[in-house]
């Protein structure tokens, strides 16, 4: 079983080799994928730095209910 919101053409070809009777669903319009009010960010994590620790620090610093 494989689920992916984004997958490259090369990886899709590999997945097709290892799946049987697979169902593929494609959305052709980018406008269908937008969520109003959602903003995405990325944080560069240095080598040796814990991603979990960084994520915990970010979540702890947020104010939400």
N, C-alpha and C positions, 0 to 999 in steps of 0.2 A: 504494500500500500504506500502511495506517495501523494502528498499534498504539497503544493507550492503556489504561492501567490505570484512569484516571479521566477522564471526559469529560462536559462539561455537556450538558444537553438541547439548548440552542441550537446548540452546536458539532456535536452529533450530526446535527442537521437539515441543517446546511451540508455536512457530510461525505457524507451520503446523496445530495445533489445531484450530487456529483462522482465518485462511485464506481459501478461497474457490477458486478453479481453479487457484492456484498459479503456476507461472512459476519460476523455479529455474535454474540458470546458474552457472556452476562450471568450474573453470580453474584448470586443473590438474598439470600444470607445473609452478613451481615458476619462471622459466626463462622468462615467458611471462609477469610477473608482475614487472620486473625491469625497472627503468628509469635511464639511464646513466646520471651521474652528479648530481643526487639528493641525498642529505644527510639529514637525519632526526635527530632531537635532542629532548630532553625533558627537561623541567624545573620544578623542584620541587617547588610548591607554598605552603607556610606555611598556617596553619589554620588562618582564619581571614584576610588573604591577598587577595586582589582582583585579580582574574584571568585576568579580562579585563585590569586592570591597568598594570599588568605584561606584557601582550601581547602588549599593547600600548607602553610601555617602550622599548621592544625588537624591535618592528617594527620601532620606531623612531630612534633607534641606527643603523639601517642597511643602507648601501649605495647601492642603486640599481636604475636602470633606466628602 
